[in-house]
Amino acid sequence: MKLMGSRFDITVLAIDEELGYINIEEAAAEITRIEKMISAWDDDSETALINRNAGIKPIKVSLELFKLIERSKQISELTDGAFDISYSSMDKIWKFDGTMRKMPSETEIKNSVSKVGYQKIILDSENQTVFLKQRGMKISFGAIGKGYAADKAKELLISKQVVGGIINAAGDLSTWGTDVSGKKWIIGIVNPLSKDKIVSWLPVVESSVATSGNYEKYVTFKGKRYSHIIDPRTGYPTSGITQVSIFSKSAELCDALATAVFIMGRDAGLSLINQLGGTEVILFDSDNKVHKSSGILFDRNP
């Protein structure tokens, strides 16, 4: 089904088909509720109201949105700004539709990120307000929202006594329980250059996984390939990595870190993940070599 502008696939274990459909409808309603709160495109959303008042005044928001922004800022600090929900303030000077003929100038690139900066998102927990310090600043949840929605839908279904399932939010997977035969949910890690080749099969137990890839959208200048994932700190596209898969309990964290590791690069990204408890990564570099964090054990057979 189409939710949050993406394809969501929801699989649940249920005693009968009718109950299964009811559960799926309830999960879809929860995802729609979250979209209404976090969508920057919906003029009536709390997020749009925050953006409209950038540089003007703080906006009182629901506790749920306040906490999501607070966690987003914590991930920004953890990743040294590689993940930043204010990235949507960037001027779109890079085009990945085949129309770009030359690199943007240094000045254009510098100007493109002038309104970006998670430090300029001011949170007041006492009054539960959010204030964007600079006019023209915008926040959006494109790199964390689908993961958050998957977590909330899973939470809802567990509260309804659904014993197992998978929520696939356009590649951000959240699982619990087992499949219908009682076996662990298994996912395949695909080779980014050859989609029909599985590099490894991995069990996902009460856990989540998110994958980011750049093999479809990129530009090449002077033999160097630049991906569509832009570093919000510099305004330059990332290079050096073609695919990142993050494994953790929370789909929200997986979603955010998949983007962050892409931007941080292979060595800094692996180093960060190896320091985080309960979080793992598999990444492919631009030579299509596979790298993994210390807790990943490859299994060639499903």
C-alpha positions as CSV (number, residue, x, y, z in Angstrom):
1,M,0.0,0.0,0.0
2,K,1.1,3.6,-0.6
3,L,1.7,5.5,2.6
4,M,4.0,8.5,3.3
5,G,4.7,8.7,-0.4
6,S,6.3,5.3,-0.3
7,R,5.4,1.6,-0.6
8,F,4.6,-0.1,2.7
9,D,4.2,-3.8,2.9
10,I,2.6,-5.1,6.2
11,T,2.6,-8.8,7.0
12,V,1.0,-10.1,10.2
13,L,0.4,-13.5,11.8
14,A,-3.3,-13.9,12.6
15,I,-5.8,-16.6,13.6
16,D,-7.9,-15.9,10.5
17,E,-7.8,-13.7,7.4
18,E,-10.4,-11.2,8.5
19,L,-8.6,-10.4,11.8
20,G,-5.3,-10.1,9.8
21,Y,-6.9,-7.5,7.5
22,I,-8.2,-5.5,10.5
23,N,-4.7,-5.5,12.0
24,I,-3.2,-4.3,8.8
25,E,-5.8,-1.5,8.5
26,E,-5.1,-0.4,12.1
27,A,-1.3,-0.3,11.3
28,A,-2.0,1.7,8.1
29,A,-4.1,4.2,10.1
30,E,-1.3,4.7,12.6
31,I,1.2,5.4,9.8
32,T,-1.2,7.9,8.3
33,R,-1.6,9.6,11.7
34,I,2.2,10.0,12.0
35,E,2.4,11.3,8.4
36,K,-0.1,14.0,9.3
37,M,2.2,15.1,12.2
38,I,5.6,15.0,10.4
39,S,4.8,15.9,6.8
40,A,6.5,19.1,5.8
41,W,4.2,19.2,2.7
42,D,1.0,19.2,4.6
43,D,0.2,22.9,5.5
44,D,-1.9,21.7,8.5
45,S,0.9,19.6,10.1
46,E,2.8,20.7,13.2
47,T,6.1,20.4,11.2
48,A,4.8,22.8,8.5
49,L,3.9,25.3,11.3
50,I,7.4,25.1,12.7
51,N,8.9,25.7,9.3
52,R,6.5,28.7,8.6
53,N,7.7,30.3,11.8
54,A,11.4,29.9,11.2
55,G,13.2,33.0,12.5
56,I,9.9,34.4,13.8
57,K,8.8,32.6,17.0
58,P,8.8,29.2,18.8
59,I,5.9,26.8,18.2
60,K,4.3,24.7,20.9
61,V,4.0,21.1,19.6
62,S,2.8,17.7,20.8
63,L,5.0,15.8,23.1
64,E,5.4,13.0,20.5
65,L,6.8,15.4,17.8
66,F,9.0,17.2,20.4
67,K,10.6,13.9,21.5
68,L,11.1,12.9,17.8
69,I,13.0,16.2,17.2
70,E,14.9,15.8,20.4
71,R,16.1,12.3,19.4
72,S,16.9,13.6,15.9
73,K,19.2,16.2,17.4
74,Q,20.9,13.5,19.6
75,I,21.6,11.5,16.4
76,S,23.0,14.6,14.8
77,E,25.4,15.1,17.8
78,L,26.3,11.4,17.7
79,T,27.1,11.6,13.9
80,D,28.8,15.0,14.0
81,G,26.0,16.5,11.9
82,A,26.1,13.8,9.1
83,F,22.4,13.3,10.0
84,D,20.5,16.5,10.3
85,I,16.7,17.1,9.9
86,S,17.4,20.7,8.8
87,Y,19.0,19.4,5.6
88,S,15.8,20.3,3.8
89,S,16.8,24.0,3.9
90,M,19.5,23.2,1.3
91,D,19.2,24.9,-2.0
92,K,18.8,22.2,-4.6
93,I,21.8,22.9,-6.8
94,W,22.7,19.3,-7.6
95,K,20.5,17.6,-10.2
96,F,20.5,13.8,-10.6
97,D,18.1,13.6,-13.6
98,G,20.7,13.7,-16.3
99,T,20.6,17.5,-16.9
100,M,23.7,18.5,-15.0
101,R,26.7,19.4,-17.2
102,K,29.1,20.9,-14.7
103,M,29.9,21.0,-11.0
104,P,28.3,23.9,-9.1
105,S,30.7,26.6,-8.0
106,E,32.2,26.6,-4.5
107,T,30.2,29.7,-3.7
108,E,26.9,28.1,-4.8
109,I,27.7,25.0,-2.7
110,K,28.6,27.1,0.3
111,N,25.4,29.2,0.0
112,S,23.3,26.0,-0.4
113,V,24.0,24.9,3.2
114,S,23.9,28.4,4.8
115,K,20.5,27.7,6.5
116,V,21.4,24.1,7.6
117,G,22.5,23.3,11.1
118,Y,20.9,21.1,13.9
119,Q,22.4,23.5,16.5
120,K,20.0,26.2,15.2
121,I,16.9,24.0,16.2
122,I,16.1,25.4,19.6
123,L,14.1,23.1,21.9
124,D,12.5,24.3,25.1
125,S,11.4,21.2,27.1
126,E,9.6,23.3,29.8
127,N,7.3,24.9,27.3
128,Q,7.5,22.1,24.8
129,T,8.3,24.5,21.9
130,V,10.5,24.2,18.8
131,F,12.2,27.3,17.3
132,L,14.2,27.4,14.1
133,K,16.6,30.3,14.6
134,Q,17.1,31.4,11.0
135,R,14.6,32.6,8.5
136,G,14.3,30.1,5.6
137,M,15.3,27.2,7.8
138,K,13.2,24.0,7.3
139,I,13.1,20.6,9.0
140,S,11.8,17.4,7.5
141,F,11.9,13.8,8.5
142,G,12.7,12.1,5.1
143,A,15.7,10.3,6.7
144,I,14.0,9.1,9.9
145,G,10.2,9.3,9.4
146,K,9.5,6.0,7.7
147,G,11.6,4.2,10.4
148,Y,9.7,5.9,13.2
149,A,6.3,5.1,11.5
150,A,7.4,1.4,11.2
151,D,8.3,1.3,14.9
152,K,5.0,2.9,16.0
153,A,2.9,0.6,13.8
154,K,4.8,-2.5,15.2
155,E,4.2,-1.2,18.7
156,L,0.5,-0.8,18.0
157,L,0.2,-4.3,16.6
158,I,2.1,-5.9,19.5
159,S,-0.3,-4.1,21.9
160,K,-3.2,-5.8,19.9
161,Q,-1.6,-9.2,20.7
162,V,-0.3,-9.8,17.1
163,V,2.4,-12.3,17.8
164,G,4.6,-11.8,14.7
165,G,5.0,-9.8,11.6
166,I,7.1,-7.6,9.3
167,I,6.6,-4.0,8.4
168,N,8.5,-3.1,5.2
169,A,8.6,0.7,4.8
170,A,10.2,1.1,1.4
171,G,13.2,-1.0,2.5
172,D,13.1,-0.1,6.2
173,L,12.2,-3.4,7.8
174,S,10.8,-3.9,11.3
175,T,10.1,-7.4,12.5
176,W,8.9,-9.3,15.6
177,G,8.0,-12.8,16.5
178,T,8.5,-15.5,13.8
179,D,7.1,-16.5,10.4
180,V,4.2,-18.8,10.1
181,S,6.4,-21.9,10.3
182,G,7.9,-20.7,13.6
183,K,11.3,-19.8,12.0
184,K,13.2,-16.6,12.3
185,W,12.5,-13.9,9.7
186,I,15.4,-14.0,7.3
187,I,16.6,-11.1,5.0
188,G,19.0,-11.2,2.1
189,I,21.7,-8.6,1.6
190,V,21.8,-7.8,-2.1
191,N,24.9,-7.0,-4.1
192,P,24.2,-3.3,-5.2
193,L,25.7,-4.0,-8.7
194,S,23.8,-7.2,-9.3
195,K,20.4,-7.2,-7.7
196,D,19.8,-10.9,-8.3
197,K,22.8,-11.9,-6.2
198,I,22.5,-12.3,-2.5
199,V,25.7,-11.7,-0.6
200,S,24.5,-13.1,2.7
201,W,21.3,-14.2,4.5
202,L,20.8,-12.8,8.0
203,P,18.2,-13.6,10.6
204,V,16.4,-10.5,11.9
205,V,15.1,-11.3,15.4
206,E,12.8,-8.8,17.1
207,S,14.8,-6.3,15.2
208,S,15.0,-3.8,12.3
209,V,17.1,-3.1,9.2
210,A,17.3,-0.1,6.9
211,T,19.3,0.1,3.6
212,S,20.4,3.2,1.7
213,G,21.9,2.9,-1.8
214,N,23.2,5.3,-4.4
215,Y,23.6,3.0,-7.4
216,E,20.6,4.4,-9.2
217,K,21.0,8.2,-8.8
218,Y,24.4,9.8,-9.2
219,V,26.5,12.1,-11.4
220,T,30.1,11.7,-12.7
221,F,32.6,14.6,-13.1
222,K,36.2,14.0,-14.1
223,G,35.9,10.3,-13.5
224,K,34.6,10.7,-9.9
225,R,31.1,9.5,-9.1
226,Y,28.9,11.7,-6.7
227,S,25.8,10.2,-5.2
228,H,22.4,11.8,-4.7
229,I,23.0,11.7,-0.9
230,I,24.4,15.2,0.0
231,D,26.4,15.9,3.1
232,P,24.4,18.6,5.0
233,R,27.6,20.0,6.5
234,T,29.4,20.7,3.2
235,G,26.8,20.7,0.4
236,Y,28.9,18.1,-1.5
237,P,27.5,14.7,-2.5
238,T,29.0,11.7,-0.9
239,S,31.4,9.4,-2.6
240,G,33.2,6.1,-1.6
241,I,30.1,4.1,-0.6
242,T,27.4,2.5,-2.7
243,Q,25.2,0.7,-0.2
244,V,24.7,0.7,3.6
245,S,22.5,-1.6,5.7
246,I,22.0,-0.9,9.4
247,F,20.7,-3.5,11.9
248,S,19.3,-2.4,15.3
249,K,16.2,-2.8,17.5
250,S,14.7,0.5,16.4
251,A,13.8,1.1,12.7
252,E,14.0,4.8,13.5
253,L,17.6,4.5,14.5
254,C,18.4,2.2,11.5
255,D,16.8,4.7,9.1
256,A,18.8,7.7,10.5
257,L,22.1,5.9,10.7
258,A,21.9,4.4,7.2
259,T,22.0,8.0,5.8
260,A,24.6,9.1,8.4
261,V,27.1,6.3,7.7
262,F,26.8,6.9,3.9
263,I,27.8,10.5,4.6
264,M,30.5,9.8,7.2
265,G,32.3,7.3,4.9
266,R,33.5,3.8,5.3
267,D,36.1,4.2,8.1
268,A,34.3,6.8,10.3
269,G,31.0,5.0,9.7
270,L,32.3,1.6,10.8
271,S,34.1,3.1,13.8
272,L,30.9,4.7,15.0
273,I,28.7,1.6,14.6
274,N,31.3,-0.6,16.4
275,Q,31.0,1.8,19.4
276,L,27.2,1.6,19.5
277,G,25.7,-1.3,21.5
278,G,23.2,-3.5,19.7
279,T,23.8,-1.9,16.3
280,E,25.5,-3.4,13.2
281,V,26.3,-2.4,9.6
282,I,27.1,-4.0,6.3
283,L,28.4,-1.6,3.6
284,F,29.7,-1.8,0.1
285,D,32.4,0.6,-1.0
286,S,32.8,2.1,-4.4
287,D,35.0,-0.8,-5.5
288,N,32.0,-3.1,-4.5
289,K,34.0,-4.6,-1.6
290,V,31.9,-5.6,1.4
291,H,32.8,-4.3,4.9
292,K,31.0,-5.1,8.2
293,S,30.9,-4.2,11.8
294,S,32.3,-6.7,14.4
295,G,29.0,-8.3,15.3
296,I,28.0,-9.5,11.8
297,L,28.5,-13.1,10.9
298,F,27.9,-14.0,7.2
299,D,25.8,-17.0,6.2
300,R,25.8,-17.9,2.5
301,N,22.8,-20.2,2.9
302,P,19.2,-19.1,3.9
